[in-house]
Amino acid sequence: MFSRYEVPLSLAGRLRASPCGAKSYCAALWYYECLMEQRLQKIIAEMGIASRRKAEEIIMEGRVTVNGTVAEIGMKADPLRDHIKVDGKLLTKPEKKVYYVFHKPRGVVTSMSDPQGRPTVNEYLRGIKQRVFPVGRLDFDSEGLLLLTNDGDFAYSILHPSKKIPKTYLVKVKGVLEEEEMERLRKGIRIDGKMTAPAKVKKLKKTESNSWIEMTIYEGRKRQVRKMLERVGHQVIRLMRIRINGIEMGPLDPGSYRKFTVQEMDAIMRETGRGDGA
């Protein structure tokens, strides 16, 4: 509990008239504590350490402590009062939130490090001062648009299945994709024992031996595009993500990045229900 010297008198006065019905100074202090405490995964996300989903994994792995005690899922804390550590490092005031569009090359791991020694996204980000992380992932053999940020709440809003954020890919497949097969993709395909959401599919061009299509999905299941096309009998030769909702990769060279435009920030924040901008 806070001592009487840790909360300004003016704030305590306002809290006495709060919706909690705090009538006394002690009650005001209690209400203040209620306001300041947040779930640990939310604090970690706001500090730019990881997305909320990843933060939950970090907590379950026993890598988070609060005032020297190993944290558990569901635990709350006050980031201004409590000593919260991740992997032994004390969390401090969060950095300015930043948002980047990155063109991930093929043969690069969507991770900041790799125990197998393969090239990672981190090797291309030396010009970014803040510690950012990828929003979602692209397979090792896939390329294209990857969002980078240090805003865990933003990442959570993009990744959460309830948002149904559209992700668009250019895909080269082996063989000629027929209209009947594209219609199956549009209706949804059963993969890993579960139906996918309906996809948008448009044929761009074809040759005697392969086809180029544009495909939009609204989920983020592992290797989803590849598995869907395999189910209709076509192996993916090349896969490039070009768009996430209103954010276009554009003419970025592989391995390069740029900041979000103001228009992109406004569009994605509205889509995820977080207001008109960041």
N, C-alpha and C positions, 0 to 999 in steps of 0.2 A: 504494500500500500504506500502511496506517496505521503511524504510528510507535508505539513502545512506550508513549508517554504518552497516546495517544488512546483506549486501551481500558483500563478498570479492571482491576486485577490479579485481583480476585475473579471478574470475568466471564471473563477469560482462563483462570483455573483451571478454571472450569466447562466451558469450551469444549474443554479438553484431553481431557476425558472424553466428548466429543460423539460421535454416530454416525459422523461423518466419520473418527473415529479419530485426531484431532489429538493428537499425542504431545509436541509441542514448543510453545514459546511462539509461534514464527513460524507454525506450523501453526494455532495457535489464532487468531491474527490473520487468517490467510487464511480460516479458516472463518467468522470474524465478518463479513468482507467478503461472503462468499457469502450469509450470512443477510440482510444489510442491502440488497443490491442487488435491485432489482425492475425489471420492464419499464416503460419510460417511460409507455406508455398507462395502466398501472395507477396509477402515481404521479399522473399528471394527473387521472385520474378521482377518486382519493382526495382530491385537493386541491380538488375541487368545480368544476373548470374546465369539464369536459364529460364525457359518457359515454365508455366505452372506445372504442366504435365511432367517435365523433366525434373522440376524441383521436388515433386512428390517422390520420384524415384531416388533422388539424392537423400531425402529424409529417411526413406525406408532402408537405404543402404547404411544408415547410421553415421553419415558424414556431417550431420548438422548437430551443433550443441547450442543450448540456451543457458547462459549463466553456469556453464560447466557441466550441464546435464544433457545426455544424449536425447535428442528430440524424437518425437513420434508423430505420426500422421494425426491431424486434428488439433495439435497443440497450437496455442496462440501466444503472441509476444508483442511487446511494444518496441518498435525499432529505435525509439529515442531513449529508452530506459534500459532495455535488456542487452546483454552482450551475446550477440548471435554470431556464431562462427560456422563457416563451411570449409571443410578440409583443414581446420585449424586456423583459417584466416578470418579475422574479424571483419564483419560487414560494416561499411561506412556509408556516408552520404552518397546516394546514387549519382552517377554521371548524367550529363545532358543526354536525353534520348536522341538516338540517331537511327536513320533508316536508309538502307542502300539496296540497289538492284545490282546483282552480280551475275555475270555469264560464266557458269561453271563449265569448264572443259570436260571432255570425256577423259576417263582414266584418272579422275580426282575423287577422293573420298569426301563426302559431305560431313566433315567433322573438323574439329580444331586440332586433333592429334590422331595418330593411328599406330597401334602397337605393332603392326606388320611393316611399318616404315614406308607405306605408300604415300604419294603426294596428297596433301590435304588442302581444303579451302583456305586454311589459315596462312599458307605460304604466299597467297596472292593479296593479302590484306595489310601489308606493312605500312601503307599510307594512312590507315585509319587509326586514330589515336585511342578511341574508346575500345573497350573489349566487347566485341559483338559476337553473335552466334547465329547459325543458320535457322531460318524458320522452315521447319519440315526438312525434307531430304530429297535428293535425286540419286538414283543408283550410280554406282561406279562407272558403268558403261553408258549412262545417259548424260545429256548436256543441257545447257540452257539456263533459263531464269531461276535464280535462287534469291530469296529475300534475306537480308542480313539486318540485325538490329540488336540493341541492348535493352529493348522494352519487352519484358516478359509478358505483360498483359496483352500487348499487341500481338505477340506470337500466339498466345493462347486463343485470342479471338479469331485468328486466321486458321488455326489448326482444329478448333473444336468442330466436331461433325455437325452440330446443330446449325452452324452458320452456312453450310452448303456453299462455300466459296468456289466458284468455277475456276478450273485450271485447264489451260489449253495447250495441246502438244501438236507438233508436226511429227508424223511418224512414217517411216519408210518400211514397208513389210514385204516379205518374200511372197511372190505370186500376185495374182490379180484379185483384189477384193471385190466380190460381187455384191449387188444391191441387197440380196437376201441376207448375206452375212452382215452387212452394215445395219440392216433392220434389227437383227438379233442384238447387236451392240446397243442400238438405240433403246431397246426395251429393257435391257439389263441381262447380265450373264451370271450364272452361278460359278463362283470361284471360292475355293477353300470352304465349301459347304454353305456359302451365303450368297444371296443375290446382290449384285451391284445395283446402284441407282441407275436410272436411264442416262445414257450418254448422248452427246451430240456428235455426229460423225458426218464429215463431208469429204468426198473424193476430190483431190486436187489434180492429179495426173497419174497416168499408168504407162507402163511399157509391157513388153511381152513377158518379162520375168519378175516385175515388182510393181508396187503401187505406193503413191504418196497420199496420205490422208491428213485431215485436221480433226483432232478428237478432243472433246471437252468433257471432263468428268467433275463430279461434285463431292467426291470423297478423297481420302488420302491413304487408302490401303496399300500395303507393301507390294511393289511391282505390279500394281493394278492394271495399267495399260497393257503391259506385256502379257499378263495372264489372260486378260479378256481377249486379246487378239489370238493367242495360242488356242483358246477354246473354240474359235471359229476357223482354226486350221492355218493360221499365218504367223510365221516367225518374224519378230521385229529385228530389222537390220540396223535402223538408226532411230533414236528417239530424242527430240528436243522440245523442252518446255518453252513456250514463247509468251505466255500471258497468265497472270493470276488476277482474276477479276478485271479491273480497269488498268492494271499495271502491265505495260508492254516492255519486253526486253529491248526491242528496237535494234539499232545497228551496233550494239556493243560487241567488241572483239572478245573471243574466248579469254578468260582470265582477267578481264577488266570490270570495273564497277563504276556506278554513279549514284548520287543522292536522289532520293525521291523528289519529284517536283511538287509544288504546292497543290496542284490539281490532283495528283495521285494521292497525296496524303488526305485531302478532303474526301475523295471518292471512297477510299478504303475505310476511313473512319466512319463515314456514314453507313457503309455496308455492314460493318461490324458493330454498329450501334454505340459508337464511342464519341459521338458529337461531330462537329464540323472541321476538326483538324487536331493536330497534336501540339 
